[in-house]
Amino acid sequence: MNTVLVVFVILLVLKLGTGIVLDLLNVRYAQARAGEVPESFRDFIDLPTYQKSIEYTAAKTRFGIVSDLYDAAVLALVLLLGILPWFYELFSAWFGYGIWGQALVLFLVGLVLGIPSMPFDYWSTFHLEERFGFNKSTKKLWIIDKIKGTILGFAIGYPLLALLIYLVSSAGALWWVWGFAVFFLFQLVMVVAYPMFIMPLFNKLEPMEEGDLKTRLFALADRTGFKAQTILVLDGSKRSGHSNAFFSGFGRFRRIVLYDTLIEQMEPDELEAVLAHEIGHYKLGHIPKMMAMAALTSFGMFAVLGWLANADWFVQAFHFSAAQEGQIGIVPVLLLFMLLSGLVTFWLSPLSSRLSRKHEYEADAFARDAMGSYAPLSQALRKLHKENLSNLTPHPIYSSFHYSHPTLVERESSLRVQS
C-alpha cells in the first residue's frame, strides 16, 4: 500500500473514531440525567417529554453511528479497490473525453456514488422520524423529491461542471482562480434564486394572510429597519413536524419565510421574537461575514485543486492512470477531492461552530432589545426545543464540534446577564 493510501486510511479511521467517541460521550451524558428534569427546565417541560427527547437523541445517535460506519466502508471500498476509476473509465468510454462528455461523467459518477446512502435516508424519514411523530411525508412524495432533486441538480450542475472543465483547459495555470470566481458568483446568485425559483418546486410559499399577526410582524420589521417586501409561509408540515424561520435574499429581493409549523406552535409575541432574531443576523452583518468566510474557504479549496491537478501521484495512488493533458485530467482530481475533503474539513468544525454561536448570541441580544425583554425569545426558544425534542443537555465537547447554535441554557444565561 502506497503512502497516500496509508494517509487516507489513517484520516478515515481518525475521523470515524472521533465521531463515534463524541456521539457516545454525548448520548451517555444525556442519559445520565434522564432520571429527572433538570431544575432550569422544569417550568416548561414535563418528565415524559424530557425523557422522550433523550430517547430521540439516543435513537438518532445509534442510527448515525451505523450510517457513519456504512459510509466509511463504502468510501474505503470505492477508493481502495479501484471502483472509482472503473466507473470513470466506463462512463468516459460511453460519453467521451470532451468537455461536455467529461462533465456528464462527473455528474453521473457522483449520482451513482450517492445511491448506497439512499436506504439510510429512507429509514431515517419513514422509521426514525416517524417513530417520534415528526415525519409527515409520504413514500410517493419522497420519491418525487428525489427525482426533482436529481433533475434540478443536472440542470444546474451539468453546465457549471462543463464551465469548470473548460476553464481548466483554457485559462492557464491560474484556472483555479477563475473557477473560484465563477463558483462564488454562482453562490451569490443562488442566495436570491433559491427561495424565488427552487424552493417553490418543493414547497408552497404563500403570502401570510392579512390579520393581526402579519400587522405585528411588519411593524417589527419597520421598527428594526428591515424593509421586507413580503412575509411568506412555507408548508413545511407536509414533510416534517420540525419548525424553522429564516429570511433570504438581499436588497429588494429580501423575503421573510416562516414555517407553518412554527406559526402553529408560537404565540404572536414569540413569533415576533423569532423574527427579530433573524433580522438581527441581517442588521449585524452576519450574512456578509459568513459569506466572506465561505469565500475564503472556497478560495483555499480551489487552490488545493489547482495544486492537485498537477500532481499525478495523487490520482495514481487511487488506481487512476497518469493524469492526461488538458481538461481530461481534472475530472479524476475533482472526484477524489469530492470524496476526500470531508476527512480534513471535519477537524475545522469547532472553528466554524464557534463563529456561528457568536453570531447567535449577538442576534439573541438584538431580538431582546427589539422586544424590550428577553422573555418572548426565551419562551420561543423553549418551545422550539420542546417541540423538536432537542437535546437539552448535550456534552460540552460534542456541542463545540457539532452545534452551530449555543445550548438553551447558554442562550438564556446570556440573555439574562446582558439584560
TORPATOR-88446 format. One record per residue (C-alpha): x negated, y, z; residue number from 1; chain; residue in three letters. Coordinates in Angstrom, 2 decimals, always signed. Layout:
BEGIN
c1 / c2 / c3 / pos / unit / code
X / Y / Z / NUM / A / Ala
...
END
This chain:
BEGIN
c1 / c2 / c3 / pos / unit / code
+0.00 / +0.00 / +0.00 / 1 / A / Met
-1.44 / +3.41 / -1.01 / 2 / A / Asn
-1.93 / +6.34 / +1.35 / 3 / A / Thr
+1.11 / +8.29 / +0.07 / 4 / A / Val
+3.42 / +5.36 / +0.76 / 5 / A / Leu
+1.92 / +4.91 / +4.22 / 6 / A / Val
+2.63 / +8.58 / +4.98 / 7 / A / Val
+6.17 / +8.16 / +3.62 / 8 / A / Phe
+6.84 / +5.15 / +5.86 / 9 / A / Val
+5.42 / +6.96 / +8.92 / 10 / A / Ile
+7.56 / +10.06 / +8.28 / 11 / A / Leu
+10.66 / +7.94 / +7.70 / 12 / A / Leu
+10.17 / +5.96 / +10.91 / 13 / A / Val
+9.39 / +9.11 / +12.93 / 14 / A / Leu
+12.50 / +10.91 / +11.68 / 15 / A / Lys
+14.74 / +7.90 / +12.17 / 16 / A / Leu
+13.31 / +7.07 / +15.59 / 17 / A / Gly
+13.51 / +10.65 / +16.85 / 18 / A / Thr
+17.06 / +11.00 / +15.60 / 19 / A / Gly
+18.19 / +7.82 / +17.34 / 20 / A / Ile
+16.46 / +8.75 / +20.60 / 21 / A / Val
+18.16 / +12.16 / +20.55 / 22 / A / Leu
+21.53 / +10.56 / +19.78 / 23 / A / Asp
+21.27 / +8.07 / +22.64 / 24 / A / Leu
+20.00 / +10.75 / +25.01 / 25 / A / Leu
+22.97 / +12.94 / +24.16 / 26 / A / Asn
+25.70 / +10.34 / +24.46 / 27 / A / Val
+24.36 / +8.91 / +27.72 / 28 / A / Arg
+24.10 / +12.43 / +29.14 / 29 / A / Tyr
+27.78 / +12.98 / +28.36 / 30 / A / Ala
+28.91 / +9.55 / +29.57 / 31 / A / Gln
+27.14 / +10.06 / +32.91 / 32 / A / Ala
+29.55 / +12.96 / +33.51 / 33 / A / Arg
+32.72 / +11.16 / +32.40 / 34 / A / Ala
+33.97 / +10.38 / +35.91 / 35 / A / Gly
+35.43 / +13.82 / +36.50 / 36 / A / Glu
+35.87 / +17.08 / +34.61 / 37 / A / Val
+33.02 / +19.50 / +35.42 / 38 / A / Pro
+34.22 / +22.36 / +37.58 / 39 / A / Glu
+33.75 / +25.03 / +34.90 / 40 / A / Ser
+36.16 / +23.19 / +32.55 / 41 / A / Phe
+38.91 / +22.16 / +34.95 / 42 / A / Arg
+41.20 / +25.11 / +34.27 / 43 / A / Asp
+41.70 / +24.27 / +30.56 / 44 / A / Phe
+41.16 / +20.53 / +30.05 / 45 / A / Ile
+42.51 / +17.50 / +31.94 / 46 / A / Asp
+40.57 / +14.32 / +32.70 / 47 / A / Leu
+42.13 / +12.12 / +29.95 / 48 / A / Pro
+41.37 / +14.71 / +27.25 / 49 / A / Thr
+37.86 / +15.27 / +28.60 / 50 / A / Tyr
+37.17 / +11.54 / +28.59 / 51 / A / Gln
+38.61 / +11.28 / +25.08 / 52 / A / Lys
+36.14 / +13.95 / +23.91 / 53 / A / Ser
+33.28 / +11.89 / +25.35 / 54 / A / Ile
+34.65 / +8.76 / +23.70 / 55 / A / Glu
+34.80 / +10.67 / +20.38 / 56 / A / Tyr
+31.19 / +11.77 / +20.83 / 57 / A / Thr
+30.12 / +8.20 / +21.58 / 58 / A / Ala
+32.02 / +6.80 / +18.60 / 59 / A / Ala
+30.50 / +9.37 / +16.24 / 60 / A / Lys
+27.06 / +8.65 / +17.67 / 61 / A / Thr
+27.35 / +4.90 / +17.14 / 62 / A / Arg
+28.60 / +5.44 / +13.63 / 63 / A / Phe
+25.85 / +7.97 / +12.95 / 64 / A / Gly
+23.11 / +5.61 / +14.10 / 65 / A / Ile
+24.37 / +2.78 / +11.88 / 66 / A / Val
+24.71 / +5.21 / +8.96 / 67 / A / Ser
+21.20 / +6.59 / +9.50 / 68 / A / Asp
+19.70 / +3.08 / +9.65 / 69 / A / Leu
+21.52 / +2.16 / +6.47 / 70 / A / Tyr
+20.44 / +5.33 / +4.64 / 71 / A / Asp
+16.83 / +4.82 / +5.72 / 72 / A / Ala
+16.90 / +1.21 / +4.48 / 73 / A / Ala
+18.33 / +2.27 / +1.11 / 74 / A / Val
+15.74 / +5.05 / +0.77 / 75 / A / Leu
+12.90 / +2.67 / +1.62 / 76 / A / Ala
+14.10 / +0.05 / -0.86 / 77 / A / Leu
+14.61 / +2.60 / -3.64 / 78 / A / Val
+11.14 / +4.09 / -3.22 / 79 / A / Leu
+9.01 / +1.13 / -2.16 / 80 / A / Leu
+10.36 / -1.42 / -4.63 / 81 / A / Leu
+10.21 / +0.81 / -7.71 / 82 / A / Gly
+14.00 / +1.06 / -8.10 / 83 / A / Ile
+13.88 / +4.83 / -8.68 / 84 / A / Leu
+11.51 / +4.71 / -11.69 / 85 / A / Pro
+13.52 / +1.76 / -13.04 / 86 / A / Trp
+16.69 / +3.88 / -13.07 / 87 / A / Phe
+14.77 / +6.81 / -14.53 / 88 / A / Tyr
+13.33 / +4.77 / -17.38 / 89 / A / Glu
+16.68 / +3.07 / -18.07 / 90 / A / Leu
+18.63 / +6.33 / -18.33 / 91 / A / Phe
+15.82 / +8.03 / -20.25 / 92 / A / Ser
+15.92 / +5.23 / -22.84 / 93 / A / Ala
+19.63 / +5.90 / -23.25 / 94 / A / Trp
+19.65 / +9.71 / -23.28 / 95 / A / Phe
+16.15 / +10.64 / -24.42 / 96 / A / Gly
+13.36 / +12.87 / -23.19 / 97 / A / Tyr
+14.65 / +16.20 / -24.45 / 98 / A / Gly
+15.76 / +18.97 / -22.13 / 99 / A / Ile
+19.48 / +18.11 / -22.14 / 100 / A / Trp
+18.79 / +14.38 / -22.03 / 101 / A / Gly
+16.49 / +14.70 / -19.03 / 102 / A / Gln
+18.98 / +16.98 / -17.25 / 103 / A / Ala
+21.62 / +14.29 / -17.73 / 104 / A / Leu
+19.19 / +11.64 / -16.45 / 105 / A / Val
+18.52 / +13.70 / -13.33 / 106 / A / Leu
+22.22 / +14.17 / -12.67 / 107 / A / Phe
+23.10 / +10.50 / -13.26 / 108 / A / Leu
+20.29 / +9.15 / -11.08 / 109 / A / Val
+21.43 / +11.45 / -8.27 / 110 / A / Gly
+25.00 / +10.27 / -8.79 / 111 / A / Leu
+24.02 / +6.59 / -8.65 / 112 / A / Val
+21.94 / +7.10 / -5.52 / 113 / A / Leu
+24.96 / +8.64 / -3.80 / 114 / A / Gly
+27.12 / +5.56 / -4.35 / 115 / A / Ile
+25.70 / +3.44 / -1.47 / 116 / A / Pro
+26.83 / +6.04 / +1.11 / 117 / A / Ser
+30.45 / +6.22 / -0.11 / 118 / A / Met
+31.72 / +3.34 / +2.07 / 119 / A / Pro
+30.46 / +5.21 / +5.14 / 120 / A / Phe
+32.24 / +8.37 / +4.04 / 121 / A / Asp
+35.43 / +6.33 / +3.60 / 122 / A / Tyr
+35.06 / +4.67 / +7.00 / 123 / A / Trp
+34.38 / +7.99 / +8.70 / 124 / A / Ser
+37.56 / +9.50 / +7.24 / 125 / A / Thr
+40.03 / +6.63 / +7.48 / 126 / A / Phe
+38.79 / +4.84 / +10.59 / 127 / A / His
+36.74 / +7.09 / +12.86 / 128 / A / Leu
+38.55 / +10.40 / +12.29 / 129 / A / Glu
+41.92 / +8.69 / +12.03 / 130 / A / Glu
+41.36 / +6.82 / +15.29 / 131 / A / Arg
+41.12 / +10.14 / +17.13 / 132 / A / Phe
+44.00 / +11.76 / +15.27 / 133 / A / Gly
+42.03 / +14.12 / +13.04 / 134 / A / Phe
+42.42 / +12.60 / +9.59 / 135 / A / Asn
+45.38 / +13.92 / +7.62 / 136 / A / Lys
+44.11 / +12.89 / +4.20 / 137 / A / Ser
+45.37 / +10.03 / +2.07 / 138 / A / Thr
+43.34 / +7.49 / +0.12 / 139 / A / Lys
+44.67 / +9.00 / -3.11 / 140 / A / Lys
+43.59 / +12.48 / -2.09 / 141 / A / Leu
+40.17 / +11.18 / -1.01 / 142 / A / Trp
+39.63 / +9.58 / -4.42 / 143 / A / Ile
+40.85 / +12.70 / -6.24 / 144 / A / Ile
+38.44 / +14.83 / -4.19 / 145 / A / Asp
+35.54 / +12.56 / -5.18 / 146 / A / Lys
+36.47 / +12.76 / -8.87 / 147 / A / Ile
+36.92 / +16.52 / -8.74 / 148 / A / Lys
+33.62 / +16.94 / -6.90 / 149 / A / Gly
+31.77 / +14.85 / -9.49 / 150 / A / Thr
+33.27 / +16.73 / -12.45 / 151 / A / Ile
+32.59 / +20.08 / -10.81 / 152 / A / Leu
+29.05 / +19.05 / -9.90 / 153 / A / Gly
+28.42 / +18.09 / -13.51 / 154 / A / Phe
+29.96 / +21.27 / -14.94 / 155 / A / Ala
+27.80 / +23.47 / -12.70 / 156 / A / Ile
+24.74 / +21.32 / -12.09 / 157 / A / Gly
+24.08 / +19.97 / -15.57 / 158 / A / Tyr
+23.36 / +23.31 / -17.31 / 159 / A / Pro
+21.48 / +24.54 / -14.23 / 160 / A / Leu
+19.21 / +21.49 / -14.28 / 161 / A / Leu
+18.68 / +21.90 / -18.02 / 162 / A / Ala
+17.66 / +25.52 / -17.45 / 163 / A / Leu
+15.16 / +24.48 / -14.79 / 164 / A / Leu
+13.61 / +21.85 / -17.08 / 165 / A / Ile
+13.45 / +24.45 / -19.87 / 166 / A / Tyr
+11.57 / +26.86 / -17.57 / 167 / A / Leu
+9.01 / +24.17 / -16.80 / 168 / A / Val
+8.22 / +23.81 / -20.48 / 169 / A / Ser
+8.36 / +27.49 / -21.47 / 170 / A / Ser
+7.47 / +29.74 / -18.51 / 171 / A / Ala
+3.88 / +28.61 / -17.99 / 172 / A / Gly
+2.13 / +27.81 / -14.74 / 173 / A / Ala
+4.42 / +30.09 / -12.73 / 174 / A / Leu
+7.61 / +28.37 / -13.90 / 175 / A / Trp
+8.48 / +27.67 / -10.28 / 176 / A / Trp
+8.74 / +31.41 / -9.54 / 177 / A / Val
+11.28 / +31.80 / -12.33 / 178 / A / Trp
+13.00 / +28.66 / -11.14 / 179 / A / Gly
+13.31 / +30.11 / -7.67 / 180 / A / Phe
+14.70 / +33.38 / -9.08 / 181 / A / Ala
+17.34 / +31.57 / -11.13 / 182 / A / Val
+18.47 / +29.34 / -8.29 / 183 / A / Phe
+18.59 / +32.16 / -5.75 / 184 / A / Phe
+20.64 / +34.28 / -8.15 / 185 / A / Leu
+22.95 / +31.30 / -8.54 / 186 / A / Phe
+23.35 / +31.14 / -4.75 / 187 / A / Gln
+24.32 / +34.81 / -4.66 / 188 / A / Leu
+26.90 / +34.29 / -7.40 / 189 / A / Val
+28.35 / +31.31 / -5.54 / 190 / A / Met
+28.93 / +33.43 / -2.42 / 191 / A / Val
+31.63 / +35.21 / -4.43 / 192 / A / Val
+32.62 / +32.46 / -6.87 / 193 / A / Ala
+33.07 / +29.60 / -4.38 / 194 / A / Tyr
+36.08 / +30.97 / -2.45 / 195 / A / Pro
+37.61 / +32.55 / -5.56 / 196 / A / Met
+37.33 / +29.72 / -8.08 / 197 / A / Phe
+36.11 / +26.48 / -6.45 / 198 / A / Ile
+37.92 / +26.25 / -3.12 / 199 / A / Met
+41.34 / +26.65 / -4.84 / 200 / A / Pro
+40.58 / +23.45 / -6.78 / 201 / A / Leu
+40.71 / +21.52 / -3.49 / 202 / A / Phe
+42.89 / +23.63 / -1.19 / 203 / A / Asn
+45.72 / +26.09 / -1.40 / 204 / A / Lys
+44.74 / +29.59 / -0.34 / 205 / A / Leu
+47.75 / +31.81 / +0.06 / 206 / A / Glu
+48.05 / +35.37 / +1.41 / 207 / A / Pro
+49.18 / +35.46 / +5.01 / 208 / A / Met
+52.87 / +36.08 / +5.42 / 209 / A / Glu
+53.98 / +39.55 / +6.44 / 210 / A / Glu
+54.54 / +39.89 / +10.14 / 211 / A / Gly
+53.09 / +40.90 / +13.47 / 212 / A / Asp
+50.05 / +38.62 / +13.22 / 213 / A / Leu
+48.98 / +39.97 / +9.83 / 214 / A / Lys
+49.50 / +43.54 / +11.04 / 215 / A / Thr
+47.38 / +42.90 / +14.13 / 216 / A / Arg
+44.57 / +41.26 / +12.17 / 217 / A / Leu
+44.43 / +44.03 / +9.58 / 218 / A / Phe
+44.46 / +46.60 / +12.39 / 219 / A / Ala
+41.49 / +44.82 / +13.96 / 220 / A / Leu
+39.67 / +44.79 / +10.62 / 221 / A / Ala
+40.28 / +48.52 / +10.19 / 222 / A / Asp
+39.24 / +49.23 / +13.78 / 223 / A / Arg
+35.95 / +47.41 / +13.35 / 224 / A / Thr
+35.17 / +48.89 / +9.94 / 225 / A / Gly
+35.75 / +45.72 / +7.96 / 226 / A / Phe
+37.90 / +46.65 / +4.98 / 227 / A / Lys
+39.29 / +43.38 / +3.68 / 228 / A / Ala
+41.44 / +43.09 / +0.56 / 229 / A / Gln
+43.48 / +40.22 / +1.91 / 230 / A / Thr
+43.78 / +37.59 / +4.62 / 231 / A / Ile
+44.14 / +34.10 / +3.18 / 232 / A / Leu
+45.50 / +30.97 / +4.86 / 233 / A / Val
+43.86 / +27.67 / +3.84 / 234 / A / Leu
+45.85 / +24.45 / +4.07 / 235 / A / Asp
+43.14 / +22.53 / +5.92 / 236 / A / Gly
+45.80 / +20.46 / +7.67 / 237 / A / Ser
+46.31 / +18.29 / +4.57 / 238 / A / Lys
+42.89 / +16.74 / +5.16 / 239 / A / Arg
+41.97 / +17.21 / +8.82 / 240 / A / Ser
+43.18 / +18.33 / +12.20 / 241 / A / Gly
+39.96 / +20.29 / +12.75 / 242 / A / His
+40.20 / +24.07 / +12.52 / 243 / A / Ser
+37.99 / +26.93 / +11.40 / 244 / A / Asn
+37.86 / +30.54 / +10.24 / 245 / A / Ala
+35.43 / +32.46 / +8.05 / 246 / A / Phe
+35.04 / +35.38 / +5.71 / 247 / A / Phe
+33.41 / +35.20 / +2.31 / 248 / A / Ser
+32.01 / +37.40 / -0.42 / 249 / A / Gly
+30.80 / +40.96 / -0.18 / 250 / A / Phe
+31.83 / +44.41 / -1.32 / 251 / A / Gly
+35.31 / +44.47 / -2.81 / 252 / A / Arg
+35.26 / +40.67 / -3.04 / 253 / A / Phe
+35.44 / +40.20 / +0.73 / 254 / A / Arg
+38.07 / +37.77 / +1.95 / 255 / A / Arg
+39.15 / +36.62 / +5.38 / 256 / A / Ile
+40.12 / +32.94 / +5.47 / 257 / A / Val
+41.93 / +31.23 / +8.35 / 258 / A / Leu
+42.75 / +27.53 / +8.53 / 259 / A / Tyr
+46.45 / +26.86 / +9.04 / 260 / A / Asp
+45.49 / +24.54 / +11.91 / 261 / A / Thr
+43.76 / +27.45 / +13.65 / 262 / A / Leu
+46.86 / +29.65 / +13.35 / 263 / A / Ile
+48.98 / +26.87 / +14.85 / 264 / A / Glu
+46.63 / +26.42 / +17.81 / 265 / A / Gln
+45.90 / +30.04 / +18.73 / 266 / A / Met
+47.79 / +32.91 / +20.31 / 267 / A / Glu
+47.64 / +36.23 / +18.39 / 268 / A / Pro
+45.04 / +37.82 / +20.69 / 269 / A / Asp
+42.89 / +34.69 / +20.45 / 270 / A / Glu
+43.05 / +34.80 / +16.64 / 271 / A / Leu
+42.05 / +38.45 / +16.82 / 272 / A / Glu
+39.02 / +37.49 / +18.90 / 273 / A / Ala
+38.02 / +34.74 / +16.46 / 274 / A / Val
+38.34 / +37.17 / +13.57 / 275 / A / Leu
+36.36 / +39.80 / +15.48 / 276 / A / Ala
+33.58 / +37.25 / +15.95 / 277 / A / His
+33.46 / +36.58 / +12.21 / 278 / A / Glu
+33.48 / +40.30 / +11.47 / 279 / A / Ile
+30.62 / +40.66 / +13.94 / 280 / A / Gly
+28.47 / +38.43 / +11.74 / 281 / A / His
+29.09 / +40.81 / +8.85 / 282 / A / Tyr
+28.68 / +44.08 / +10.74 / 283 / A / Lys
+25.47 / +42.94 / +12.45 / 284 / A / Leu
+23.83 / +41.96 / +9.19 / 285 / A / Gly
+23.64 / +38.24 / +9.91 / 286 / A / His
+24.64 / +37.27 / +6.38 / 287 / A / Ile
+21.76 / +39.05 / +4.60 / 288 / A / Pro
+19.38 / +37.86 / +7.31 / 289 / A / Lys
+20.38 / +34.25 / +6.77 / 290 / A / Met
+20.23 / +34.70 / +3.00 / 291 / A / Met
+16.74 / +36.16 / +3.33 / 292 / A / Ala
+15.73 / +33.15 / +5.42 / 293 / A / Met
+17.27 / +30.85 / +2.81 / 294 / A / Ala
+15.38 / +32.71 / +0.08 / 295 / A / Ala
+12.10 / +32.33 / +1.94 / 296 / A / Leu
+12.74 / +28.61 / +2.44 / 297 / A / Thr
+13.71 / +28.13 / -1.21 / 298 / A / Ser
+10.62 / +30.00 / -2.36 / 299 / A / Phe
+8.44 / +27.69 / -0.29 / 300 / A / Gly
+10.21 / +24.62 / -1.67 / 301 / A / Met
+9.74 / +25.76 / -5.27 / 302 / A / Phe
+6.08 / +26.50 / -4.55 / 303 / A / Ala
+5.69 / +22.91 / -3.35 / 304 / A / Val
+7.48 / +21.72 / -6.50 / 305 / A / Leu
+5.07 / +23.76 / -8.61 / 306 / A / Gly
+2.14 / +22.08 / -6.88 / 307 / A / Trp
+3.56 / +18.56 / -7.08 / 308 / A / Leu
+4.40 / +18.97 / -10.77 / 309 / A / Ala
+0.65 / +18.86 / -11.47 / 310 / A / Asn
-0.09 / +16.01 / -9.06 / 311 / A / Ala
+0.00 / +12.74 / -10.99 / 312 / A / Asp
-1.00 / +10.88 / -7.83 / 313 / A / Trp
+2.33 / +11.84 / -6.25 / 314 / A / Phe
+4.62 / +10.22 / -8.81 / 315 / A / Val
+2.25 / +7.30 / -9.43 / 316 / A / Gln
+2.33 / +6.45 / -5.72 / 317 / A / Ala
+6.06 / +5.73 / -6.08 / 318 / A / Phe
+5.59 / +3.50 / -9.15 / 319 / A / His
+6.17 / +6.10 / -11.85 / 320 / A / Phe
+3.79 / +6.11 / -14.79 / 321 / A / Ser
+1.46 / +9.11 / -15.17 / 322 / A / Ala
+3.41 / +12.34 / -15.46 / 323 / A / Ala
+3.86 / +13.23 / -19.11 / 324 / A / Gln
+3.34 / +16.66 / -20.60 / 325 / A / Glu
+5.92 / +19.43 / -20.58 / 326 / A / Gly
+9.41 / +19.14 / -19.20 / 327 / A / Gln
+9.42 / +15.33 / -19.11 / 328 / A / Ile
+7.04 / +15.09 / -16.17 / 329 / A / Gly
+9.08 / +17.31 / -13.84 / 330 / A / Ile
+12.12 / +15.03 / -13.55 / 331 / A / Val
+10.41 / +12.28 / -11.51 / 332 / A / Pro
+8.98 / +15.01 / -9.26 / 333 / A / Val
+12.46 / +16.52 / -8.78 / 334 / A / Leu
+13.94 / +13.11 / -7.97 / 335 / A / Leu
+11.26 / +12.36 / -5.40 / 336 / A / Leu
+11.47 / +15.83 / -3.90 / 337 / A / Phe
+15.24 / +15.49 / -3.55 / 338 / A / Met
+14.83 / +12.23 / -1.64 / 339 / A / Leu
+11.79 / +13.11 / +0.48 / 340 / A / Leu
+12.30 / +16.75 / +1.50 / 341 / A / Ser
+14.59 / +15.81 / +4.39 / 342 / A / Gly
+11.72 / +13.97 / +6.08 / 343 / A / Leu
+9.99 / +17.33 / +6.53 / 344 / A / Val
+12.88 / +19.79 / +6.93 / 345 / A / Thr
+14.27 / +17.69 / +9.80 / 346 / A / Phe
+11.48 / +18.99 / +12.03 / 347 / A / Trp
+12.38 / +22.60 / +11.22 / 348 / A / Leu
+15.92 / +22.16 / +12.55 / 349 / A / Ser
+15.18 / +23.64 / +16.01 / 350 / A / Pro
+13.91 / +26.86 / +14.39 / 351 / A / Leu
+16.96 / +27.39 / +12.19 / 352 / A / Ser
+19.28 / +26.39 / +15.06 / 353 / A / Ser
+17.63 / +28.90 / +17.38 / 354 / A / Arg
+18.15 / +31.76 / +14.91 / 355 / A / Leu
+21.74 / +30.71 / +14.30 / 356 / A / Ser
+22.50 / +30.58 / +18.03 / 357 / A / Arg
+21.02 / +34.06 / +18.46 / 358 / A / Lys
+23.45 / +35.33 / +15.84 / 359 / A / His
+26.35 / +33.58 / +17.56 / 360 / A / Glu
+25.58 / +35.31 / +20.86 / 361 / A / Tyr
+25.48 / +38.67 / +19.09 / 362 / A / Glu
+28.76 / +38.04 / +17.24 / 363 / A / Ala
+30.38 / +36.97 / +20.53 / 364 / A / Asp
+29.31 / +40.25 / +22.14 / 365 / A / Ala
+30.69 / +42.18 / +19.16 / 366 / A / Phe
+34.05 / +40.39 / +19.50 / 367 / A / Ala
+34.17 / +41.04 / +23.24 / 368 / A / Arg
+33.56 / +44.75 / +22.72 / 369 / A / Asp
+36.09 / +44.94 / +19.88 / 370 / A / Ala
+38.75 / +43.29 / +22.04 / 371 / A / Met
+37.85 / +45.25 / +25.19 / 372 / A / Gly
+37.47 / +42.00 / +27.16 / 373 / A / Ser
+35.73 / +38.65 / +26.92 / 374 / A / Tyr
+38.91 / +36.78 / +27.92 / 375 / A / Ala
+40.56 / +36.39 / +24.45 / 376 / A / Pro
+37.39 / +35.00 / +22.85 / 377 / A / Leu
+36.72 / +32.76 / +25.85 / 378 / A / Ser
+40.24 / +31.34 / +25.65 / 379 / A / Gln
+39.90 / +30.83 / +21.90 / 380 / A / Ala
+36.58 / +29.00 / +22.31 / 381 / A / Leu
+38.08 / +26.77 / +24.97 / 382 / A / Arg
+40.99 / +25.86 / +22.70 / 383 / A / Lys
+38.65 / +25.13 / +19.80 / 384 / A / Leu
+36.55 / +22.82 / +21.94 / 385 / A / His
+39.61 / +21.09 / +23.39 / 386 / A / Lys
+41.49 / +20.66 / +20.11 / 387 / A / Glu
+38.39 / +19.48 / +18.24 / 388 / A / Asn
+37.31 / +17.14 / +21.08 / 389 / A / Leu
+33.91 / +18.82 / +21.09 / 390 / A / Ser
+31.24 / +17.52 / +23.43 / 391 / A / Asn
+31.35 / +19.91 / +26.38 / 392 / A / Leu
+28.16 / +18.58 / +27.96 / 393 / A / Thr
+25.55 / +17.96 / +25.24 / 394 / A / Pro
+21.98 / +17.22 / +26.24 / 395 / A / His
+19.88 / +20.42 / +26.04 / 396 / A / Pro
+17.22 / +18.86 / +23.80 / 397 / A / Ile
+19.85 / +17.41 / +21.46 / 398 / A / Tyr
+21.68 / +20.73 / +21.18 / 399 / A / Ser
+18.41 / +22.56 / +20.44 / 400 / A / Ser
+17.91 / +20.24 / +17.48 / 401 / A / Phe
+21.43 / +19.90 / +16.12 / 402 / A / His
+23.64 / +22.72 / +17.42 / 403 / A / Tyr
+23.90 / +25.85 / +15.28 / 404 / A / Ser
+26.15 / +27.34 / +18.00 / 405 / A / His
+25.46 / +27.65 / +21.74 / 406 / A / Pro
+27.40 / +25.36 / +24.04 / 407 / A / Thr
+30.65 / +26.58 / +25.55 / 408 / A / Leu
+29.02 / +27.09 / +28.96 / 409 / A / Val
+26.20 / +29.12 / +27.41 / 410 / A / Glu
+28.58 / +31.30 / +25.40 / 411 / A / Arg
+30.90 / +32.03 / +28.29 / 412 / A / Glu
+27.97 / +32.75 / +30.59 / 413 / A / Ser
+26.51 / +35.21 / +28.09 / 414 / A / Ser
+29.87 / +36.92 / +27.61 / 415 / A / Leu
+30.36 / +37.40 / +31.35 / 416 / A / Arg
+26.84 / +38.57 / +32.10 / 417 / A / Val
+26.89 / +41.24 / +29.41 / 418 / A / Gln
+30.44 / +42.46 / +30.08 / 419 / A / Ser
END
